[in-house]
Amino acid sequence: METSNTTGSIRENLLLAMHKQLAKAITNFRKKVSAECRWSPPTYYRKMRAKDVLDRKNRGVAPLSNAEKDKISSLYCAEIHRLNEWFQKNVVAQNEVQSTS
């Protein structure tokens, strides 16, 4: 998935490479949650609100069902795992190679 250009850029600018991966993670997470939950972008951001939503009778309604919470948690863990694999492959492995050289 990563190219040698990405690896080369890590040697030159680790901060930029990490920033790009974090930005990619946010985008991937949003797209995967939207696809799995069948939400439009406005629905994704509306569901992200911190407070409960009111129904027509002004009763609080949780913005996420238990099934949505489970799916979102699973997608989050998968994206964190992807980030950790990238880090291990591109940062930790390079540091080990450099320290043995």
N, CA, C and O atoms as a DFTB+ gen file, in Angstrom:
404 C
 N C O
     1  1       0.830      -1.194       0.000
     2  2       0.000       0.000       0.000
     3  2       0.868       1.248       0.000
     4  3       0.602       2.180      -0.758
     5  1       1.893       1.283       0.830
     6  2       2.783       2.440       0.866
     7  2       3.877       2.280      -0.187
     8  3       4.354       1.174      -0.441
     9  1       4.257       3.380      -0.782
    10  2       5.286       3.336      -1.808
    11  2       6.629       3.721      -1.222
    12  3       6.718       4.221      -0.101
    13  1       7.668       3.481      -2.000
    14  2       9.003       3.852      -1.526
    15  2       9.125       5.365      -1.380
    16  3       9.916       5.848      -0.569
    17  1       8.350       6.114      -2.157
    18  2       8.362       7.573      -2.002
    19  2       7.880       7.978      -0.618
    20  3       8.413       8.911      -0.018
    21  1       6.864       7.272      -0.108
    22  2       6.367       7.569       1.225
    23  2       7.438       7.259       2.256
    24  3       7.663       8.037       3.182
    25  1       8.096       6.123       2.092
    26  2       9.162       5.752       3.015
    27  2      10.278       6.782       2.970
    28  3      10.797       7.181       4.012
    29  1      10.650       7.211       1.778
    30  2      11.684       8.226       1.648
    31  2      11.295       9.522       2.315
    32  3      12.132      10.182       2.930
    33  1      10.024       9.900       2.202
    34  2       9.579      11.146       2.814
    35  2       9.598      11.056       4.331
    36  3       9.757      12.072       5.007
    37  1       9.437       9.848       4.881
    38  2       9.499       9.682       6.332
    39  2      10.888      10.027       6.831
    40  3      11.044      10.679       7.863
    41  1      11.893       9.586       6.096
    42  2      13.266       9.911       6.507
    43  2      13.491      11.418       6.487
    44  3      14.213      11.966       7.320
    45  1      12.861      12.073       5.525
    46  2      13.051      13.517       5.399
    47  2      12.177      14.300       6.377
    48  3      12.626      15.286       6.962
    49  1      10.919      13.860       6.556
    50  2      10.005      14.625       7.391
    51  2       9.000      13.691       8.064
    52  3       7.906      13.460       7.549
    53  1       9.383      13.169       9.201
    54  2       8.544      12.243       9.941
    55  2       7.229      12.894      10.363
    56  3       6.177      12.257      10.305
    57  1       7.278      14.139      10.782
    58  2       6.066      14.831      11.227
    59  2       5.038      14.914      10.106
    60  3       3.856      14.655      10.332
    61  1       5.475      15.272       8.900
    62  2       4.554      15.373       7.764
    63  2       3.954      14.012       7.432
    64  3       2.753      13.909       7.183
    65  1       4.772      12.975       7.428
    66  2       4.274      11.629       7.112
    67  2       3.237      11.181       8.133
    68  3       2.208      10.614       7.766
    69  1       3.499      11.429       9.406
    70  2       2.545      11.051      10.451
    71  2       1.258      11.864      10.333
    72  3       0.163      11.323      10.488
    73  1       1.386      13.143      10.065
    74  2       0.210      14.000       9.908
    75  2      -0.669      13.501       8.758
    76  3      -1.894      13.457       8.879
    77  1      -0.042      13.128       7.653
    78  2      -0.799      12.623       6.500
    79  2      -1.531      11.337       6.852
    80  3      -2.673      11.144       6.434
    81  1      -0.895      10.458       7.611
    82  2      -1.544       9.211       7.999
    83  2      -2.726       9.466       8.930
    84  3      -3.756       8.805       8.808
    85  1      -2.596      10.406       9.852
    86  2      -3.706      10.728      10.747
    87  2      -4.877      11.347       9.977
    88  3      -6.037      11.027      10.237
    89  1      -4.564      12.230       9.032
    90  2      -5.616      12.835       8.212
    91  2      -6.318      11.765       7.376
    92  3      -7.539      11.785       7.218
    93  1      -5.530      10.834       6.846
    94  2      -6.087       9.728       6.065
    95  2      -6.984       8.862       6.944
    96  3      -8.031       8.398       6.494
    97  1      -6.579       8.643       8.192
    98  2      -7.369       7.826       9.116
    99  2      -8.734       8.456       9.373
   100  3      -9.747       7.756       9.409
   101  1      -8.763       9.759       9.551
   102  2     -10.031      10.457       9.796
   103  2     -10.958      10.290       8.600
   104  3     -12.139       9.982       8.758
   105  1     -10.419      10.492       7.411
   106  2     -11.218      10.360       6.189
   107  2     -11.695       8.925       6.006
   108  3     -12.866       8.691       5.709
   109  1     -10.792       7.965       6.181
   110  2     -11.169       6.551       6.054
   111  2     -12.266       6.183       7.040
   112  3     -13.233       5.512       6.683
   113  1     -12.110       6.625       8.279
   114  2     -13.089       6.312       9.308
   115  2     -14.462       6.870       8.943
   116  3     -15.464       6.160       9.025
   117  1     -14.510       8.131       8.544
   118  2     -15.789       8.753       8.169
   119  2     -16.439       8.013       7.008
   120  3     -17.638       7.737       7.033
   121  1     -15.641       7.691       5.986
   122  2     -16.192       7.006       4.813
   123  2     -16.699       5.615       5.167
   124  3     -17.763       5.207       4.701
   125  1     -15.945       4.880       5.989
   126  2     -16.355       3.525       6.354
   127  2     -17.608       3.531       7.226
   128  3     -18.514       2.722       7.024
   129  1     -17.658       4.442       8.193
   130  2     -18.848       4.534       9.043
   131  2     -20.060       4.906       8.197
   132  3     -21.125       4.304       8.334
   133  1     -19.899       5.887       7.334
   134  2     -21.017       6.313       6.482
   135  2     -21.506       5.168       5.597
   136  3     -22.710       4.978       5.427
   137  1     -20.568       4.409       5.037
   138  2     -20.952       3.296       4.157
   139  2     -21.628       2.173       4.948
   140  3     -22.676       1.672       4.539
   141  1     -21.043       1.781       6.064
   142  2     -21.577       0.669       6.853
   143  2     -22.941       1.001       7.462
   144  3     -23.823       0.145       7.539
   145  1     -23.101       2.243       7.889
   146  2     -24.361       2.655       8.513
   147  2     -25.343       3.230       7.497
   148  3     -26.471       3.582       7.839
   149  1     -24.903       3.320       6.252
   150  2     -25.730       3.879       5.167
   151  2     -26.198       5.295       5.483
   152  3     -27.379       5.628       5.384
   153  1     -25.208       6.123       5.873
   154  2     -25.479       7.519       6.196
   155  2     -24.911       8.419       5.121
   156  3     -23.884       8.107       4.519
   157  1     -25.575       9.534       4.880
   158  2     -25.027      10.587       4.033
   159  2     -24.039      11.391       4.884
   160  3     -24.065      11.285       6.110
   161  1     -23.170      12.191       4.262
   162  2     -22.263      13.029       5.069
   163  2     -22.990      13.921       6.077
   164  3     -22.541      14.018       7.219
   165  1     -24.101      14.580       5.700
   166  2     -24.788      15.387       6.717
   167  2     -25.292      14.544       7.900
   168  3     -25.258      14.996       9.045
   169  1     -25.753      13.329       7.622
   170  2     -26.221      12.460       8.705
   171  2     -25.063      12.073       9.617
   172  3     -25.220      12.044      10.838
   173  1     -23.904      11.777       9.038
   174  2     -22.717      11.443       9.834
   175  2     -22.416      12.559      10.830
   176  3     -22.242      12.305      12.022
   177  1     -22.357      13.789      10.337
   178  2     -22.022      14.915      11.219
   179  2     -23.135      15.218      12.212
   180  3     -22.860      15.640      13.335
   181  1     -24.379      15.010      11.818
   182  2     -25.498      15.217      12.736
   183  2     -25.451      14.180      13.867
   184  3     -25.696      14.506      15.028
   185  1     -25.133      12.936      13.513
   186  2     -25.042      11.871      14.514
   187  2     -23.854      12.088      15.454
   188  3     -23.836      11.563      16.568
   189  1     -22.875      12.852      15.009
   190  2     -21.673      13.077      15.796
   191  2     -21.895      14.075      16.938
   192  3     -21.037      14.226      17.808
   193  1     -23.022      14.741      16.934
   194  2     -23.311      15.701      18.006
   195  2     -23.180      15.039      19.364
   196  3     -23.523      13.869      19.540
   197  1     -22.687      15.795      20.308
   198  2     -22.425      15.248      21.643
   199  2     -23.694      15.038      22.459
   200  3     -23.732      14.155      23.316
   201  1     -24.718      15.821      22.211
   202  2     -25.913      15.714      23.041
   203  2     -26.990      14.879      22.352
   204  3     -26.941      14.648      21.144
   205  1     -27.945      14.442      23.134
   206  2     -29.061      13.668      22.604
   207  2     -29.934      14.549      21.717
   208  3     -29.961      15.771      21.859
   209  1     -30.629      13.916      20.822
   210  2     -31.553      14.579      19.909
   211  2     -32.950      14.497      20.515
   212  3     -33.287      13.512      21.171
   213  1     -33.752      15.517      20.298
   214  2     -35.121      15.515      20.817
   215  2     -36.078      15.006      19.745
   216  3     -35.949      15.339      18.567
   217  1     -37.041      14.191      20.175
   218  2     -38.063      13.745      19.237
   219  2     -39.188      14.781      19.183
   220  3     -39.060      15.870      19.744
   221  1     -40.277      14.444      18.514
   222  2     -41.387      15.404      18.347
   223  2     -42.066      15.775      19.671
   224  3     -42.717      16.814      19.773
   225  1     -41.909      14.932      20.660
   226  2     -42.521      15.207      21.975
   227  2     -41.487      15.764      22.951
   228  3     -41.700      15.747      24.164
   229  1     -40.370      16.256      22.423
   230  2     -39.285      16.836      23.214
   231  2     -38.684      15.865      24.232
   232  3     -38.225      16.276      25.298
   233  1     -38.690      14.580      23.895
   234  2     -38.030      13.582      24.721
   235  2     -36.652      13.307      24.122
   236  3     -36.469      13.321      22.904
   237  1     -35.710      13.061      24.990
   238  2     -34.361      12.771      24.519
   239  2     -34.275      11.414      23.835
   240  3     -34.771      10.414      24.353
   241  1     -33.647      11.389      22.676
   242  2     -33.451      10.157      21.928
   243  2     -31.953      10.038      21.663
   244  3     -31.335      10.966      21.140
   245  1     -31.377       8.910      22.020
   246  2     -29.943       8.710      21.786
   247  2     -29.664       8.766      20.286
   248  3     -30.388       8.155      19.500
   249  1     -28.612       9.499      19.879
   250  2     -28.338       9.648      18.454
   251  2     -27.842       8.354      17.800
   252  3     -27.895       8.231      16.576
   253  1     -27.362       7.389      18.594
   254  2     -26.836       6.142      18.032
   255  2     -27.511       4.938      18.676
   256  3     -27.704       4.885      19.891
   257  1     -27.861       3.980      17.840
   258  2     -28.389       2.723      18.367
   259  2     -27.225       1.883      18.892
   260  3     -26.063       2.183      18.616
   261  1     -27.536       0.841      19.643
   262  2     -26.479      -0.046      20.139
   263  2     -25.744      -0.729      18.983
   264  3     -24.528      -0.914      19.043
   265  1     -26.468      -1.098      17.947
   266  2     -25.844      -1.727      16.775
   267  2     -24.883      -0.752      16.094
   268  3     -23.788      -1.136      15.682
   269  1     -25.301       0.516      15.977
   270  2     -24.414       1.524      15.387
   271  2     -23.173       1.726      16.239
   272  3     -22.069       1.851      15.708
   273  1     -23.344       1.760      17.553
   274  2     -22.197       1.910      18.463
   275  2     -21.218       0.758      18.287
   276  3     -20.007       0.973      18.233
   277  1     -21.737      -0.464      18.198
   278  2     -20.871      -1.635      18.012
   279  2     -20.117      -1.567      16.691
   280  3     -18.915      -1.829      16.646
   281  1     -20.818      -1.216      15.613
   282  2     -20.185      -1.145      14.290
   283  2     -19.132      -0.039      14.264
   284  3     -18.038      -0.240      13.737
   285  1     -19.448       1.117      14.824
   286  2     -18.516       2.241      14.844
   287  2     -17.276       1.890      15.665
   288  3     -16.159       2.225      15.271
   289  1     -17.463       1.226      16.789
   290  2     -16.321       0.806      17.613
   291  2     -15.425      -0.153      16.849
   292  3     -14.199      -0.054      16.915
   293  1     -16.030      -1.071      16.134
   294  2     -15.271      -2.038      15.339
   295  2     -14.476      -1.336      14.232
   296  3     -13.310      -1.659      14.002
   297  1     -15.102      -0.389      13.556
   298  2     -14.416       0.355      12.489
   299  2     -13.284       1.218      13.043
   300  3     -12.235       1.359      12.415
   301  1     -13.503       1.786      14.208
   302  2     -12.469       2.585      14.869
   303  2     -11.253       1.719      15.182
   304  3     -10.118       2.100      14.897
   305  1     -11.497       0.556      15.769
   306  2     -10.398      -0.355      16.107
   307  2      -9.633      -0.782      14.855
   308  3      -8.406      -0.875      14.879
   309  1     -10.346      -1.037      13.775
   310  2      -9.694      -1.431      12.524
   311  2      -8.811      -0.301      11.987
   312  3      -7.718      -0.557      11.483
   313  1      -9.270       0.925      12.092
   314  2      -8.472       2.054      11.593
   315  2      -7.261       2.301      12.486
   316  3      -6.183       2.617      11.984
   317  1      -7.419       2.165      13.787
   318  2      -6.282       2.289      14.705
   319  2      -5.263       1.189      14.417
   320  3      -4.056       1.431      14.460
   321  1      -5.743      -0.008      14.125
   322  2      -4.863      -1.124      13.780
   323  2      -4.076      -0.802      12.501
   324  3      -2.877      -1.068      12.422
   325  1      -4.761      -0.227      11.500
   326  2      -4.089       0.151      10.255
   327  2      -2.994       1.185      10.531
   328  3      -1.893       1.092       9.990
   329  1      -3.306       2.165      11.374
   330  2      -2.315       3.180      11.725
   331  2      -1.110       2.555      12.439
   332  3       0.037       2.899      12.158
   333  1      -1.384       1.646      13.351
   334  2      -0.306       0.999      14.086
   335  2       0.567       0.160      13.159
   336  3       1.789       0.152      13.307
   337  1      -0.041      -0.548      12.205
   338  2       0.743      -1.326      11.236
   339  2       1.634      -0.408      10.403
   340  3       2.801      -0.715      10.159
   341  1       1.072       0.727       9.968
   342  2       1.867       1.694       9.191
   343  2       3.043       2.175      10.027
   344  3       4.170       2.242       9.536
   345  1       2.788       2.509      11.283
   346  2       3.829       3.005      12.172
   347  2       4.920       1.957      12.376
   348  3       6.107       2.267      12.281
   349  1       4.519       0.727      12.653
   350  2       5.498      -0.338      12.870
   351  2       6.345      -0.574      11.616
   352  3       7.558      -0.762      11.706
   353  1       5.706      -0.562      10.465
   354  2       6.404      -0.836       9.204
   355  2       7.309       0.312       8.785
   356  3       8.430       0.086       8.330
   357  1       6.840       1.522       8.934
   358  2       7.541       2.663       8.360
   359  2       8.384       3.470       9.335
   360  3       9.308       4.166       8.915
   361  1       8.087       3.393      10.618
   362  2       8.845       4.182      11.586
   363  2       9.715       3.283      12.454
   364  3      10.933       3.457      12.507
   365  1       9.101       2.335      13.126
   366  2       9.858       1.461      14.033
   367  2      10.875       0.647      13.255
   368  3      12.036       0.573      13.658
   369  1      10.474       0.038      12.159
   370  2      11.387      -0.787      11.364
   371  2      12.544       0.039      10.823
   372  3      13.682      -0.431      10.809
   373  1      12.275       1.255      10.381
   374  2      13.352       2.121       9.870
   375  2      14.322       2.507      10.985
   376  3      15.534       2.549      10.772
   377  1      13.788       2.787      12.166
   378  2      14.650       3.139      13.295
   379  2      15.557       1.962      13.660
   380  3      16.723       2.157      14.000
   381  1      15.020       0.743      13.590
   382  2      15.830      -0.432      13.888
   383  2      16.930      -0.632      12.848
   384  3      18.060      -0.978      13.192
   385  1      16.594      -0.409      11.565
   386  2      17.586      -0.535      10.501
   387  2      18.658       0.519      10.667
   388  3      19.841       0.219      10.505
   389  1      18.278       1.748      10.984
   390  2      19.244       2.827      11.153
   391  2      20.152       2.588      12.367
   392  3      21.335       2.927      12.337
   393  1      19.597       2.008      13.427
   394  2      20.401       1.797      14.625
   395  2      21.398       0.648      14.457
   396  3      22.422       0.613      15.138
   397  1      21.104      -0.286      13.558
   398  2      22.041      -1.384      13.305
   399  2      23.078      -1.029      12.251
   400  3      24.066      -1.744      12.084
   401  1      22.863       0.057      11.547
   402  2      23.804       0.459      10.494
   403  2      25.026       1.154      11.053
   404  3      25.911       1.552      10.296
